[in-house]
Amino acid sequence: MNKTCSALLLCLSVLPLIARGDCDFDDFPQMDGMQLATVAEAMQWNNTPMSVKGFRVDASLQAVLDFYADRWAGVVDFTEFGAWQQVMHINDDCMMMVQARIQQAQTTGRLMLVNPPDKELVARPLGAGVPMPPDAVVVTDMQSQDEHRDGQLVMLLYPQEMSGAVSWYQTEMVRAGWQLSRRAFAQNNATLIYSKGLEQLSVVFMRTEGEQTQILLNRMDR
């Protein structure tokens, strides 16, 4: 799991503290000269709405931290996550997090905006929209929508060895009308890529300890 994903899981752990609300990036403080780029404009992580922007600014890392400490005075939490310095702020409407580090004499990072889920999202089963073996457990479910395509990335834990998971998908995907486009097998992992109409689904299997299998499904419109 990459650093962005792990940080988002941290965000989810504090969401029960947030009242119902709705924020956007107009509410997110930004330093003068901060250059922004959209990373994820409309995303749900385990049914929680969030948006992520990357940033770059000609300022020291300490200046960035001091800026947010001042703007969010009294309601801010500082943490470290690997090479990243993190600043988190929770108000009555949403949660905002800044991840920052020094890179080539600039400070770069991400601005993460997390809103509480609505009733429709809360009721949605995690993993809905992708095929899953009956015994599989959803670890994470990330959905994204932009003007060009929709996508979904789901991680499962399957309580049996990898060969059983591969066999299930080889049978069920054909039964559901998917066409196998490509496959690759190695000792500790395997990949199956399917297509159906304008959709593509890749299924990656990875052996784990204890005869379990990690399954990563990536579904997208083409």
C-alpha positions in Angstrom: 0.0 0.0 0.0 1.5 3.4 -1.0 1.9 6.4 1.2 -1.2 8.2 -0.2 -3.4 5.2 0.5 -2.1 4.8 4.1 -2.6 8.5 4.8 -6.2 8.2 3.6 -6.8 5.3 5.9 -5.6 7.6 8.7 -8.1 10.2 7.6 -10.9 7.6 7.8 -10.0 6.7 11.3 -11.0 10.2 12.5 -14.2 10.7 10.5 -16.5 9.7 13.3 -15.5 12.9 15.0 -16.7 15.0 12.2 -20.2 16.4 12.0 -22.3 16.3 8.8 -21.0 19.0 6.5 -19.6 19.8 3.1 -16.3 21.5 2.3 -14.5 22.3 -1.0 -11.1 23.6 -1.9 -12.4 27.2 -1.7 -12.4 26.6 2.1 -8.9 25.1 2.1 -6.2 27.8 3.0 -3.5 28.2 0.4 -0.2 30.0 0.6 0.6 32.8 -1.9 2.4 31.4 -4.9 1.2 27.8 -4.2 0.8 26.0 -7.5 -1.9 23.3 -7.5 -2.7 20.3 -9.7 -5.6 18.0 -9.3 -4.7 14.4 -8.2 -8.3 13.2 -7.5 -11.2 15.5 -8.1 -14.1 13.2 -7.2 -13.1 10.1 -5.2 -14.7 7.8 -2.6 -12.4 5.8 -0.3 -14.3 3.2 1.6 -17.5 5.2 0.8 -16.0 8.4 2.1 -15.9 11.4 -0.3 -12.5 13.1 -0.7 -10.5 15.2 -3.1 -6.7 15.5 -3.4 -4.6 18.2 -5.0 -0.8 18.2 -5.4 1.0 21.4 -4.6 4.4 23.1 -5.1 5.5 26.3 -3.5 8.8 28.3 -3.3 8.9 28.3 0.5 10.6 26.3 3.1 9.0 23.3 4.7 8.9 25.1 8.0 7.2 28.1 6.4 4.5 25.8 5.1 4.0 24.2 8.5 3.9 27.6 10.2 1.3 28.9 7.7 -1.1 26.1 8.5 -0.4 26.3 12.2 -1.4 29.9 12.1 -4.5 29.5 9.9 -5.7 26.6 11.9 -4.6 27.8 15.3 -5.7 25.7 18.2 -7.3 23.0 16.0 -4.3 21.4 14.3 -2.4 18.2 14.7 1.2 17.6 13.5 2.5 14.1 12.6 5.3 12.5 10.6 4.7 9.8 8.0 7.9 8.5 6.5 9.5 11.4 4.7 6.3 13.5 4.9 5.4 16.1 7.5 1.6 16.1 8.0 -0.8 18.8 9.3 -4.3 17.8 10.0 -7.3 20.0 10.8 -10.8 19.0 11.8 -13.7 21.4 11.9 -17.5 21.0 12.2 -17.9 20.3 8.5 -14.9 18.3 7.2 -11.3 17.2 7.6 -8.3 18.8 5.9 -4.8 17.4 5.7 -1.5 18.7 4.3 1.3 16.3 3.5 4.6 18.2 2.7 8.3 17.6 2.1 11.3 19.3 0.6 12.0 18.4 -3.0 14.6 20.3 -5.2 14.7 23.4 -3.1 10.9 23.7 -3.1 8.2 22.3 -0.8 5.9 19.9 -2.5 3.0 17.7 -1.3 -0.7 17.1 -1.2 -3.8 18.8 0.1 -6.4 16.3 1.1 -10.0 17.2 1.7 -12.3 14.6 3.4 -16.1 15.1 3.7 -18.4 12.8 5.8 -20.3 10.3 3.7 -24.0 10.8 2.9 -26.7 8.1 3.7 -26.5 6.6 0.2 -22.7 6.0 0.5 -23.0 4.6 4.0 -25.5 2.0 2.8 -23.4 0.9 -0.2 -21.6 -2.4 0.4 -17.8 -2.1 0.1 -16.6 -3.8 -3.2 -19.9 -3.4 -4.9 -19.3 -3.2 -8.7 -16.5 -5.8 -8.9 -16.7 -9.6 -8.8 -15.5 -11.1 -5.5 -15.2 -14.7 -4.2 -17.8 -15.5 -1.5 -15.1 -15.8 1.3 -13.2 -12.6 0.3 -12.9 -9.7 2.7 -12.8 -6.1 1.4 -9.7 -4.2 2.7 -10.1 -1.0 0.7 -12.5 0.3 -2.0 -11.5 3.4 -3.9 -13.8 4.8 -6.6 -12.9 7.8 -8.8 -14.8 9.8 -11.3 -13.6 12.4 -13.7 -14.8 13.9 -17.0 -13.1 11.2 -19.1 -13.6 7.9 -17.2 -14.8 6.2 -14.0 -12.6 3.8 -12.1 -12.6 1.6 -9.1 -9.7 0.0 -7.2 -10.5 -2.7 -4.7 -8.2 -4.7 -2.5 -9.4 -8.1 -1.1 -8.0 -10.6 1.3 -8.9 -14.2 0.3 -8.5 -16.9 3.0 -7.3 -19.6 0.6 -4.2 -20.2 -1.5 -3.6 -18.3 -4.8 -4.6 -21.2 -7.1 -8.1 -21.3 -5.7 -8.6 -17.5 -6.2 -7.3 -17.7 -9.8 -9.5 -20.6 -10.6 -12.6 -18.8 -9.2 -12.0 -15.8 -11.4 -11.2 -17.8 -14.5 -14.6 -19.5 -14.1 -16.8 -16.6 -12.9 -15.5 -14.0 -15.3 -16.3 -16.1 -18.4 -19.7 -16.9 -16.9 -20.4 -13.2 -16.5 -19.6 -12.4 -20.1 -16.0 -11.0 -19.7 -13.4 -11.8 -22.3 -9.8 -12.7 -21.2 -7.4 -10.3 -22.9 -4.1 -11.2 -21.2 -2.7 -13.4 -18.4 0.6 -13.8 -16.7 1.7 -16.3 -14.0 4.7 -16.4 -11.7 5.5 -18.3 -8.5 4.1 -15.8 -6.1 1.7 -13.7 -8.2 -0.6 -13.8 -11.2 -2.4 -11.3 -13.4 -5.6 -11.7 -15.4 -6.9 -8.8 -17.6 -10.5 -8.9 -18.9 -12.7 -6.7 -21.1 -16.4 -6.4 -21.6 -17.8 -3.6 -23.8 -16.1 -0.4 -22.7 -15.0 -1.8 -19.4 -11.6 -3.3 -18.5 -10.9 -5.2 -15.3 -7.4 -6.3 -14.2 -7.1 -8.9 -11.4 -3.7 -9.2 -9.6 -3.1 -12.1 -7.2 -0.3 -12.0 -4.6 0.6 -14.8 -2.2 0.7 -13.8 1.5 1.8 -15.7 4.6 -0.6 -18.3 6.0 -1.9 -19.6 2.7 -3.9 -16.4 2.1 -4.1 -14.4 -1.1 -4.2 -10.7 -1.6 -6.3 -9.7 -4.7 -6.2 -6.3 -6.3 -9.0 -5.4 -8.8 -8.7 -2.4 -11.0 -11.9 -1.6 -13.0 -12.1 1.3 -15.4 -14.0 2.6 -18.4 -11.9 2.7 -21.6 
